[in-house]
Amino acid sequence: MANNLLLTLSVRYWQEFQDTLSKVMDANIYIFDAQGNPFSQFSLPIELCREINKGETVTDSACLDFYRTTFNQLKDRELLTCPRGIKLCVYSLGNYMQNLGYMLVTLDTGTAPFDREKEMVLKAKAYNAYRTINEVLSALLEKNLLGLQRLELNSIYEISRLMTSITELDKVLDLITNALIIIYQADLCFVGLRIGDKIRIAQAKGESGHLLGGKEWALLHPVIERVFSQIEPSLLTVDELRKLTGVSHLEVSSHTEIILYPLWTALGIVGLLGIVVPMSLGENGKRNLQIYANFAAVALANATLVSRLEEEAKTDFLTGFLNKRALGFALVEELQRAATYGYPVSVIFIDLDDFKSYNDTFGHLAGDVVLQKAAEIIKSCIRVTDIACRHGGEEFVIILPGTGNENALKVAERILNSLENHPFPHRRITASIGVATSRVGDSLDSLLRRSDEACYMAKKMGKNRVYNNN
């Protein structure tokens, strides 16, 4: 029966749910059925195992024999070392009714030294994963065997507990949708976030999920307006669902139940949660899902706020470019990537000529207008993959990944000419521009310094020119 329970689950959707938990907990998870057969795959690649098995599988016969012997002797949980030297925490899954299977959790992808602190971290993360997965499976078992929903609330609580502890928006969205697909065996689940006067679908899972991603619905659309005009969830007909933009071609059975939950916090509308299930959830199911929606609203609001604060912390408010602090992180990352893949990185350092006198003559507000327009011009001259930064004052730095010196000079000349030919208010604006391309062993400081020195030379030689420091 335990194996049958796992077989009733979609392996694909279970794997997505398991992988989401793995990302949230920063731990690797692997599920076996009650007979000791692998049900899912490791959520993260075990490089050691891939090397041993030539990339084909993550376990071989020796590993499986070891695991099955361990499972046969396992009473509850155990910390052990696998035949490849990897520390694992093993849990038995199930409840008073049935043994459902086994769960392996590991932190490492290799055999690095495992101290006491690391062991405590592994045990804590394994227990966290066990609580969540076991509650979900136990609720499904009870529902399948007895037709009851007593344990459903427990699984909702465990997922919600995790959900509200996450600050990364993409992980929150994945957890909300993947968990509902498993717990309610839903055909479709989606989350929309409020963007201005619209609801934009940020995540959708299920057979037709790929058709919904990115769709936008106006808050004043009759269907959406109805959802947010009441506290209770809204039951939709298939025809009502298809009235929403981009949903007319969605394949949904007329026998399914379609429920939309408004997501609110004290700050206002966060978004909406939609679920399409093959049969009625009943009053208890809807009430449990309402609790889940309340937690989801808080988790999404928190993650959205953190995301916005992180973005503001690295963005120059006047130009929208990265600020000086973010410039350092971006350039280090590009230099590391360049060293790994063997391609060059070029840096363009731009200093607007005589900008102080412009500010002194026409005022700082006029100067801000010039900086904003200069940023627009610079952005129009570079690729989407290039990284524009405001270094400070009237200085800008452009990082050009995968760009050699010759092409970097062409970009610099394009920026120079575009600035010179633009009709700025009051007077012409020009720039002194320095270019430097990475060398073997270059660091953040050395590459940035050479581009700055090149900019200084351009200014020293008469301004309104490009100087190449290569």
Residue, then its C-alpha position, 0 to 999 in steps of 0.5 A: m500500500a505504501n508503494n501504491l501511495l507513492l505511485t499515485l503521485s506524479v513523479r514529475y510534480w513530486q520531484e519539483f516539490q522535493d527540489t523546491l524544499s531542497k533549495v529552501m533548506d539548502a540540503n539535498i533530499y532523496i526519497f525511497d519507497a517502502q521496498g527500498n526502491p528509489f522513488s525520486q532523484f537527488s535534488l542536487p547533483i552529487e558530483l562524486c556519484r556522477e563521476i563514479n557512475k559516469g554521469e548515468t545514475v546517482t546510485d549504483s548496486a553497491c549503494l542500493d544494497f547499502y541503503r536497503t540494509t540500512f532501511n531494514q535495520l532502521k527504527d526511526r532515524e540514523l546518521l551514517t556514512c554511505p559507501r562513497g564517504i558522504k554523510l547522510c541522515v536517514y529517516s523512516l517516513g510514515n505514521y501509525m497506519q503505514n510505512l511509506g518509505y525512507m528519506l535521505v538528506t545530505l549537505d555535501t557533494g563530496t567527502a570534506p571533513f565533517d565536524r561537530e557543527k556541520e553534523m548538527v546543521l545536517k541533523a537540523k535540516a534533515y529533521n526540518a525536511y522530514r517534518t514537512i515531507n512526512e506530514v504531506l505524505s501522511a495527509l495523503l495516506e489518510k485521505n486515500l485510505l480513510g477519506l479523511q482530511r484531519l492531517e491536511l491542516n498539519s501539512i498546510y501548517e508545515i509548508s506555511r511555516l517554511m514559506t514564511s521563513i523564506t525571503e527569496l521571492d522565487k523560492v516562495l512562489d515555487l513552494i506555494t505552487n508545488a506544495l498545492i499540486i502535491i497536497y491537493q493533487a491539483d490540475l493547476c495552481f497559479v499565483g498572481l502578484r499585484i503590479g500597479d493596477k494589474i495582476r501578473i501571473a508570477q508562477a503557475k504549475g500543472e498541466s497547463g501552467h506554461l500557458l499562464g506564465g506572465k499573463e496580466w489581468a486588470l484589477l477592474h476586470p469583472v472577474i478579478e474585481r469580484v475576487f477582491s470585493q469579498i473576503e471569502p474565496s471565489l468559485l469560478t465556472v470554466d467560462e468565467l475563467r476563460k474570460l480572463t486575458g490569455v486563458s480562453h484556450l486553457e483546457v479545463s474540464s467542466h467537472t473541476e472546481i476552480i477557486l481564486y483566493p484574494l491575497w491581502t495583508a494590512l498593506g493592501i492587495v498582494g495578489l491572488l492564489g488560484i487552484v483547479v482541482p478535479m473534485s470539490l475540496g469541501e468546506n474543510g478543504k476550502r477552510n484549510l486552503q484559506i489558512y494557507a492563502n493567508f500565510a502565502a500573502v504574508a510570505l509574498a509580501n515579505a519576500t517582495l519587500v526584501s527583493r525591493l530593498e535589495e534592489e534599492a540597495k544596489t541601484d542609483f536612484l537618479t539614473g537606475f544604474l548600479n551604484k558603486r558598491a554593486l559595481g564592485f560585486a558585478l566586476v568581481e563576478e565577471l572577472q571570475r567568469a572570464a577566468t573560468y571560460g577564458y574570455p576578456v572583460s573590458v571596462i569603460f570609465i566615463d567622466l562628463d567634462d566640466f560638470k561642476s561648472y554646469n552645476d554651479t551655473f545652472g543649478h543642481l536640478a539642471g545637473d540632475v536632468v543632465l545626469q539622467k539624460a546622459a544615463e539614457i544615452i549611455k544605455s542606448c549605446i550598450r548591449v542588454t548584457d553589458i552592466a552600467c554603473r554610476h561610480g559617483g558624481e558625474e562618473f560612470v563605469i560600463i562593464l563589457p563581458g566577453t568584449g575585447n579591446e577593439n570592440a570596447l573602443k567602438v562602444a566608447e566612441r559611440i558613447l562619446n559621439s552620442l553625448e556630444n551630439h545630443p542637444f542638452p539644455h543650456r550648453r553642449i555636454t562632452a565626456s572624457i572616456g578611458v578604456a581598459t581590457s582585462r589581462v591575466g591576473d587582473s583584479l577588481d582594483s587593477l582593472l578599474r584603476r587602469s580604466d580610471e587612469a585612461c579617463y584621466m589621460a583623455k581629460k589631460m589630453g584635451k577632453n572630449r576623447v577616448y583614451n585606450n589603456n591597453 
